[in-house]
Amino acid sequence: MASLKGKRIIVVGGSSGIGLGVAAAALERGAELVIVGRSGEKLKAAERTLGPGGRVRSLSADMTKEADIARIFDETGAFDHLVSTAGTPPPNDPIGQTDMDFVRRFVDNKLIGAVMLAKHGGRMLKAGGSMTFTSGINKDRPPVPGGSIVSAIAGSFGYFARALALELAPTRVNIVSPGWVDTPMWDELVGEAKSGFFAGMAARLPARKVATPADVAPAYLYLMESEFTTGETIRIDGGQNLI
Ligand SMILES: NC(=O)c1ccc[n+]([C@@H]2O[C@H](COP(=O)([O-])OP(=O)(O)OC[C@H]3O[C@@H](n4cnc5c(N)ncnc54)[C@H](OP(=O)(O)O)[C@@H]3O)[C@@H](O)[C@H]2O)c1
């Protein structure tokens, strides 16, 4: 396994939730972080959470804008690993009531954003580097009704990584597929109902708990450190795909 000590890691989505958990875990391993998100306020709060030490820099960029994505790599220069956890709450209406503008925004953010990161990221990625993107449990266990779009988008990531792993070799390209993780996205999605949802899911899950960002961060660390894993999707879902 390659050490992360002194490695430069860009985490797009690193200002909140899973991405913030990955940034904190990578920092503990001695890495240098650049966290990226749209909101300067969230980035500043994340920098405070990650603490002083001079190994975290934040950069405001919107991954739906190609010029912003190109700027991320112009400004950071050479780096070792790219992680993206960026995403917004998915559409969840039944297919007959789907708001197509919302769907297009979701696809733009999650899938096209990842494509643009891959397009521009390779330019500054050092030898031995990796790219890791995020899919999710909804491809395995689609919510009914309303799960078809998020399922299609999350499902596409595994194939994206398999093809890119060949095209960009020896750069490694992988996917993390988390189950439910307690993050601010859930507060936005279900508000105060969150604790009830989570208690119900925890009782059903083989792991008997809903994950925190710290619980899923090791999958991202593994994919950065393992020099022999590429084109792979790692599920880290407490057994949620089994139930
Ligand atoms: N939480 C779960 O249970 C779960 C389960 C499976 C999969 N996932 C997936 O995991 C990913 C992360 O989820 P999370 O729960 O950690 O969400 P979160 O806490 O809301 O964090 C999302 C992060 O993405 C950034 N972001 C969103 N749109 C962006 C854009 N256009 N450009 C740049 N940054 C952007 C956000 O910052 P700004 O808003 O400031 O841009 C924030 O840092 C999502 O794709 C989600 O679908 C989550």
The ligand as an SDF file (V2000), in Angstrom:
LIG
                    3D

 48 52  0  0  0  0  0  0  0  0999 V2000
  -25.5220   10.5890    2.5440 N   0  0  0  0  0  0  0  0  0  0  0  0
  -25.9350    9.4300    2.0450 C   0  0  0  0  0  0  0  0  0  0  0  0
  -26.7000    8.6700    2.6710 O   0  0  0  0  0  0  0  0  0  0  0  0
  -25.4520    8.9880    0.6830 C   0  0  0  0  0  0  0  0  0  0  0  0
  -25.6410    7.6500    0.3120 C   0  0  0  0  0  0  0  0  0  0  0  0
  -25.2110    7.2340   -0.9450 C   0  0  0  0  0  0  0  0  0  0  0  0
  -24.6000    8.1360   -1.8070 C   0  0  0  0  0  0  0  0  0  0  0  0
  -24.4460    9.4190   -1.4190 N   0  0  0  0  0  0  0  0  0  0  0  0
  -23.8290   10.3390   -2.3680 C   0  0  0  0  0  0  0  0  0  0  0  0
  -22.6560   10.8460   -1.7930 O   0  0  0  0  0  0  0  0  0  0  0  0
  -22.4160   12.1710   -2.2590 C   0  0  0  0  0  0  0  0  0  0  0  0
  -22.1390   13.0730   -1.0590 C   0  0  0  0  0  0  0  0  0  0  0  0
  -23.2840   13.1150   -0.2530 O   0  0  0  0  0  0  0  0  0  0  0  0
  -23.2860   13.7720    1.1980 P   0  0  0  0  0  0  0  0  0  0  0  0
  -24.3690   13.0670    1.9210 O   0  0  0  0  0  0  0  0  0  0  0  0
  -21.9090   13.8380    1.7300 O   0  0  0  0  0  0  0  0  0  0  0  0
  -23.8490   15.2440    0.8270 O   0  0  0  0  0  0  0  0  0  0  0  0
  -23.5690   16.6830    1.4790 P   0  0  0  0  0  0  0  0  0  0  0  0
  -23.2600   16.5710    2.9220 O   0  0  0  0  0  0  0  0  0  0  0  0
  -24.7170   17.5270    1.0460 O   0  0  0  0  0  0  0  0  0  0  0  0
  -22.2420   17.1570    0.7120 O   0  0  0  0  0  0  0  0  0  0  0  0
  -22.2600   17.4340   -0.6590 C   0  0  0  0  0  0  0  0  0  0  0  0
  -20.9900   18.1820   -1.0090 C   0  0  0  0  0  0  0  0  0  0  0  0
  -20.9630   18.3930   -2.4210 O   0  0  0  0  0  0  0  0  0  0  0  0
  -20.7280   19.7810   -2.6920 C   0  0  0  0  0  0  0  0  0  0  0  0
  -21.3550   20.1020   -3.9750 N   0  0  0  0  0  0  0  0  0  0  0  0
  -22.6240   19.8780   -4.3630 C   0  0  0  0  0  0  0  0  0  0  0  0
  -22.8210   20.3300   -5.6040 N   0  0  0  0  0  0  0  0  0  0  0  0
  -21.6370   20.8560   -6.0180 C   0  0  0  0  0  0  0  0  0  0  0  0
  -21.1940   21.4850   -7.2080 C   0  0  0  0  0  0  0  0  0  0  0  0
  -22.0210   21.6960   -8.2470 N   0  0  0  0  0  0  0  0  0  0  0  0
  -19.9270   21.9080   -7.2890 N   0  0  0  0  0  0  0  0  0  0  0  0
  -19.0680   21.7250   -6.2510 C   0  0  0  0  0  0  0  0  0  0  0  0
  -19.4200   21.1170   -5.0960 N   0  0  0  0  0  0  0  0  0  0  0  0
  -20.6960   20.6980   -4.9910 C   0  0  0  0  0  0  0  0  0  0  0  0
  -21.3640   20.4860   -1.4830 C   0  0  0  0  0  0  0  0  0  0  0  0
  -20.8880   21.8100   -1.2780 O   0  0  0  0  0  0  0  0  0  0  0  0
  -21.7030   23.1020   -1.8650 P   0  0  0  0  0  0  0  0  0  0  0  0
  -23.1630   22.8420   -1.6190 O   0  0  0  0  0  0  0  0  0  0  0  0
  -21.1670   24.2650   -1.1350 O   0  0  0  0  0  0  0  0  0  0  0  0
  -21.3770   23.1230   -3.2990 O   0  0  0  0  0  0  0  0  0  0  0  0
  -20.9030   19.5750   -0.3710 C   0  0  0  0  0  0  0  0  0  0  0  0
  -19.5610   19.8290   -0.0370 O   0  0  0  0  0  0  0  0  0  0  0  0
  -23.6550   12.5910   -3.0590 C   0  0  0  0  0  0  0  0  0  0  0  0
  -23.3820   12.4690   -4.4200 O   0  0  0  0  0  0  0  0  0  0  0  0
  -24.6980   11.5690   -2.6490 C   0  0  0  0  0  0  0  0  0  0  0  0
  -25.6230   11.3120   -3.6780 O   0  0  0  0  0  0  0  0  0  0  0  0
  -24.8380    9.8700   -0.2070 C   0  0  0  0  0  0  0  0  0  0  0  0
  1  2  1  0
  2  3  2  0
  2  4  1  0
  4  5  1  0
  4 48  2  0
  5  6  2  0
  6  7  1  0
  7  8  2  0
  8  9  1  0
  8 48  1  0
  9 10  1  0
  9 46  1  0
 10 11  1  0
 11 12  1  0
 11 44  1  0
 12 13  1  0
 13 14  1  0
 14 15  2  0
 14 16  1  0
 14 17  1  0
 17 18  1  0
 18 19  2  0
 18 20  1  0
 18 21  1  0
 21 22  1  0
 22 23  1  0
 23 24  1  0
 23 42  1  0
 24 25  1  0
 25 26  1  0
 25 36  1  0
 26 27  1  0
 26 35  1  0
 27 28  2  0
 28 29  1  0
 29 30  1  0
 29 35  2  0
 30 31  1  0
 30 32  2  0
 32 33  1  0
 33 34  2  0
 34 35  1  0
 36 37  1  0
 36 42  1  0
 37 38  1  0
 38 39  2  0
 38 40  1  0
 38 41  1  0
 42 43  1  0
 44 45  1  0
 44 46  1  0
 46 47  1  0
M  CHG  2   8   1  16  -1
M  END
$$$$
